[in-house]
Amino acid sequence: MSTFALIHGAGDAGWYWHLVAAELRSRGHDVIAPDLPAGDESATLADYADAVFEAVGSRKDLVVAGQSFGAFTAPLVADRLAADALVLVAGMIPAPGEPPDDWWSNTGYSSAVREQAARDGGLTGNPDPYVSFYHDVPRELAKEAMSKERAHPSQASMAAPWPLDAWPDVPTRFVLCSEDRFFPRDFLRRLVAERLGIVPDEIVSGHCVALSRPQGLADLLEGRTSTPAGTTASPTASLAAYRR
């Protein structure tokens, strides 16, 4: 059985993963979902990775998963700990040397949101979090999630270049949420192809898939959906153009 290190996204806490963690534990796996540092504007991506390293300890057979902004931390952990697999869930795929602050403009995020919002009547990018983030999460669970919001990530972690020179040599998968109103699916499909050179696994869900579809996400984290034929599981070469 595996150890799953689950890394939350911006404004969140380890609690975000609690339903997925329970599902994975019921299948015999070990699960770690630490709270990354919050409220410290000097904290760096390395500090976030250190929090995961400490939680993992000496555990082996590691699968690292990062949700949304957690995709900036997850590869650092997977690289240092020589993980068996790396899974990005609706993740902000970083390029080597790219500060998270620059990711939005570098990827064309704003124009992608405007285009999708024009198609769906303003659902994508909607300022109401119950519309843009939690539209398929039970309302009471969504309220609980919002009550746990924290000041994460820091200004320092957003401003500094992503520290890896290349994508880690770790088999990588991407879970794309087809009903995501924060990261439009066509936008992410393009980004996954450009930056990872793979075809994503897709799940019918909004952005907060660990709350809306925990069993389905647990299946994907376990690798029950295989990478389509003809794709590459190690995207190191695909990211060579981003080296700085």
C-alpha positions as a printed NumPy array, in Angstrom:
array([[  0.   ,   0.   ,   0.   ],
       [  1.047,   3.609,  -0.543],
       [  1.595,   6.697,   1.543],
       [ -0.289,   9.665,   0.095],
       [  1.065,  13.125,   0.87 ],
       [ -1.807,  15.48 ,   0.05 ],
       [ -0.987,  19.18 ,  -0.349],
       [ -3.742,  21.773,  -0.137],
       [ -4.178,  24.882,  -2.257],
       [ -4.311,  28.607,  -1.609],
       [ -6.324,  29.791,   1.388],
       [ -6.856,  26.242,   2.493],
       [ -5.742,  23.725,   5.123],
       [ -5.136,  20.009,   5.338],
       [ -8.826,  19.652,   6.267],
       [ -9.659,  20.145,   2.576],
       [ -8.56 ,  16.554,   1.959],
       [-10.4  ,  14.914,   4.868],
       [-12.982,  13.035,   2.79 ],
       [-10.384,  11.753,   0.33 ],
       [ -8.085,  10.823,   3.22 ],
       [-10.846,   8.777,   4.844],
       [-11.522,   7.019,   1.537],
       [ -7.861,   6.184,   0.964],
       [ -7.415,   4.94 ,   4.536],
       [-10.447,   2.689,   4.096],
       [ -8.541,   1.095,   1.212],
       [ -5.498,   0.417,   3.406],
       [ -3.3  ,   3.39 ,   2.533],
       [ -1.468,   5.792,   4.834],
       [ -2.366,   9.469,   4.353],
       [ -0.682,  12.723,   5.368],
       [ -2.394,  16.065,   4.759],
       [ -0.475,  18.734,   6.686],
       [ -1.443,  22.347,   7.217],
       [  1.155,  24.402,   5.361],
       [  2.404,  27.594,   7.06 ],
       [ -0.103,  30.45 ,   6.993],
       [ -0.057,  34.027,   8.215],
       [  3.696,  34.431,   7.643],
       [  4.434,  36.653,   4.655],
       [  8.11 ,  35.632,   4.694],
       [  7.378,  31.909,   4.221],
       [  8.714,  30.467,   0.96 ],
       [  7.829,  27.51 ,  -1.217],
       [ 10.787,  25.741,   0.4  ],
       [  9.166,  26.309,   3.801],
       [  5.952,  24.761,   2.515],
       [  7.868,  21.769,   1.183],
       [  9.696,  21.434,   4.52 ],
       [  6.337,  21.158,   6.293],
       [  5.467,  18.206,   4.067],
       [  8.919,  16.607,   4.504],
       [  8.493,  16.755,   8.272],
       [  5.038,  15.182,   8.085],
       [  6.188,  12.382,   5.781],
       [  9.162,  11.436,   7.942],
       [ 10.579,   8.04 ,   7.011],
       [  7.491,   6.731,   5.228],
       [  8.032,   5.009,   1.884],
       [  6.005,   4.154,  -1.241],
       [  5.086,   7.806,  -1.595],
       [  2.488,   9.386,  -3.862],
       [  2.484,  13.191,  -3.731],
       [ -0.628,  15.118,  -4.775],
       [ -1.036,  18.886,  -4.994],
       [ -4.333,  20.752,  -5.377],
       [ -4.42 ,  24.053,  -7.315],
       [ -1.636,  26.286,  -5.858],
       [ -0.307,  23.156,  -4.149],
       [  1.129,  22.255,  -7.551],
       [  3.968,  24.693,  -6.842],
       [  4.946,  22.705,  -3.721],
       [  4.166,  19.11 ,  -4.733],
       [  6.983,  18.717,  -7.306],
       [  9.535,  19.997,  -4.76 ],
       [  8.428,  17.262,  -2.376],
       [  8.289,  14.569,  -5.057],
       [ 11.766,  15.479,  -6.284],
       [ 13.449,  15.513,  -2.871],
       [ 11.767,  12.34 ,  -1.628],
       [ 12.005,  10.403,  -4.92 ],
       [  8.263,   9.769,  -4.903],
       [  6.727,   6.9  ,  -6.833],
       [  4.192,   9.254,  -8.43 ],
       [  3.206,  12.911,  -8.586],
       [ -0.416,  13.925,  -9.179],
       [ -1.558,  17.492,  -9.798],
       [ -5.25 ,  18.108,  -9.118],
       [ -6.625,  21.151, -10.97 ],
       [ -3.051,  22.324, -10.525],
       [ -1.162,  25.49 , -11.418],
       [  1.6  ,  23.783, -13.383],
       [  4.798,  25.761, -12.773],
       [  7.61 ,  26.285, -15.245],
       [ 11.177,  26.257, -13.943],
       [ 12.156,  29.747, -12.779],
       [  8.598,  31.08 , -12.983],
       [  7.355,  33.045,  -9.953],
       [  3.769,  32.136,  -9.069],
       [  2.859,  35.821,  -9.436],
       [  3.8  ,  35.581, -13.139],
       [  1.926,  32.34 , -13.787],
       [ -1.38 ,  34.098, -14.467],
       [ -0.084,  36.314, -17.27 ],
       [  2.363,  33.733, -18.665],
       [ -0.424,  31.182, -19.15 ],
       [ -3.07 ,  33.533, -20.572],
       [ -5.383,  32.812, -17.646],
       [ -7.418,  36.039, -17.715],
       [ -8.338,  35.818, -21.382],
       [ -9.272,  32.145, -20.97 ],
       [-11.632,  33.03 , -18.12 ],
       [-13.232,  35.867, -20.103],
       [-13.797,  33.585, -23.082],
       [-15.368,  30.832, -20.982],
       [-17.499,  33.319, -19.023],
       [-18.883,  34.645, -22.301],
       [-19.926,  31.095, -23.185],
       [-21.46 ,  30.128, -19.829],
       [-23.154,  33.388, -18.901],
       [-20.657,  34.516, -16.295],
       [-20.425,  31.368, -14.191],
       [-16.678,  31.055, -14.766],
       [-14.754,  33.619, -12.738],
       [-17.882,  34.586, -10.813],
       [-17.057,  36.571,  -7.638],
       [-19.482,  34.446,  -5.589],
       [-17.442,  31.473,  -4.261],
       [-20.572,  29.331,  -4.115],
       [-20.82 ,  29.787,  -7.886],
       [-17.172,  29.662,  -8.917],
       [-15.661,  27.209,  -6.416],
       [-18.352,  25.304,  -4.495],
       [-21.225,  24.994,  -6.982],
       [-21.22 ,  21.176,  -6.76 ],
       [-20.301,  20.894,  -3.061],
       [-23.116,  20.419,  -0.516],
       [-23.853,  23.865,   0.945],
       [-23.112,  23.   ,   4.585],
       [-19.806,  21.422,   3.603],
       [-18.974,  24.473,   1.493],
       [-19.734,  26.75 ,   4.432],
       [-17.434,  24.692,   6.625],
       [-14.688,  24.909,   4.022],
       [-14.996,  28.665,   3.836],
       [-14.865,  28.936,   7.626],
       [-11.421,  27.311,   7.55 ],
       [ -9.815,  29.751,   5.114],
       [ -6.297,  30.874,   6.083],
       [ -3.746,  33.444,   4.913],
       [ -1.813,  31.173,   2.562],
       [  0.271,  31.522,   0.393],
       [  2.617,  34.318,   1.399],
       [  3.829,  37.262,  -0.636],
       [  7.354,  35.827,  -0.53 ],
       [  6.275,  32.482,  -1.976],
       [  4.391,  34.215,  -4.782],
       [  7.248,  36.528,  -5.763],
       [ 10.228,  34.158,  -5.812],
       [ 11.122,  32.041,  -8.882],
       [ 10.037,  28.413,  -8.745],
       [ 13.288,  26.757,  -7.627],
       [ 13.589,  23.634,  -9.781],
       [ 15.65 ,  23.742, -12.982],
       [ 13.486,  21.064, -14.607],
       [ 10.441,  18.962, -13.88 ],
       [ 11.301,  16.148, -11.438],
       [ 12.005,  12.745, -12.934],
       [  8.872,  11.322, -11.327],
       [  5.9  ,   9.766, -13.167],
       [  3.372,  12.588, -13.318],
       [ -0.382,  12.612, -13.784],
       [ -2.883,  15.469, -13.941],
       [ -6.501,  15.399, -12.778],
       [ -8.611,  17.897, -14.706],
       [-12.025,  18.887, -13.334],
       [-14.323,  19.247, -16.326],
       [-16.792,  21.597, -14.562],
       [-14.098,  23.82 , -13.022],
       [-15.233,  27.451, -13.007],
       [-11.906,  28.745, -11.728],
       [ -9.552,  27.047, -14.193],
       [-11.552,  26.481, -17.421],
       [-11.119,  22.983, -18.799],
       [ -9.94 ,  24.061, -22.273],
       [ -7.35 ,  26.313, -20.638],
       [ -6.032,  23.465, -18.491],
       [ -6.035,  20.957, -21.34 ],
       [ -3.783,  23.324, -23.287],
       [ -1.528,  23.991, -20.315],
       [ -1.149,  20.286, -19.494],
       [ -0.166,  19.565, -23.091],
       [  2.27 ,  22.483, -23.289],
       [  3.946,  22.117, -19.917],
       [  3.705,  18.407, -19.139],
       [  3.284,  16.759, -22.528],
       [  0.636,  14.365, -21.226],
       [ -3.122,  13.865, -21.541],
       [ -4.962,  14.528, -18.263],
       [ -7.382,  12.25 , -16.498],
       [-10.744,  14.027, -16.309],
       [-13.441,  13.92 , -13.666],
       [-16.858,  15.58 , -13.779],
       [-16.411,  18.05 , -10.947],
       [-15.873,  21.665, -10.028],
       [-12.606,  23.018,  -8.683],
       [-13.029,  21.618,  -5.161],
       [-13.143,  17.996,  -6.26 ],
       [-11.884,  16.594,  -2.938],
       [-15.13 ,  17.822,  -1.379],
       [-17.54 ,  17.117,  -4.225],
       [-16.19 ,  13.79 ,  -5.57 ],
       [-13.918,  12.246,  -2.915],
       [-14.379,   8.63 ,  -4.004],
       [-13.78 ,   9.408,  -7.658],
       [-10.714,  11.456,  -6.818],
       [ -9.377,   8.662,  -4.602],
       [ -9.704,   6.316,  -7.592],
       [ -7.624,   8.67 ,  -9.72 ],
       [ -5.009,   9.167,  -7.023],
       [ -4.624,   5.404,  -6.853],
       [ -4.063,   5.368, -10.609],
       [ -7.177,   3.408, -11.424],
       [ -7.509,   5.464, -14.603],
       [ -4.487,   4.748, -16.772],
       [ -2.544,   7.261, -18.84 ],
       [ -3.844,   7.108, -22.449],
       [ -1.67 ,   5.294, -24.973],
       [  0.904,   7.382, -26.76 ],
       [  1.509,   9.86 , -23.935],
       [  4.552,  10.264, -21.785],
       [  4.536,   9.756, -18.031],
       [  7.704,  11.771, -17.43 ],
       [  7.451,  15.344, -18.722],
       [ 11.051,  16.394, -18.146],
       [ 11.833,  16.799, -21.836],
       [  8.616,  18.691, -22.503],
       [  9.662,  21.366, -20.013],
       [ 13.162,  21.862, -21.377],
       [ 12.068,  25.013, -23.173],
       [ 11.109,  26.62 , -19.864],
       [ 14.537,  26.277, -18.245],
       [ 16.052,  29.608, -17.255]])
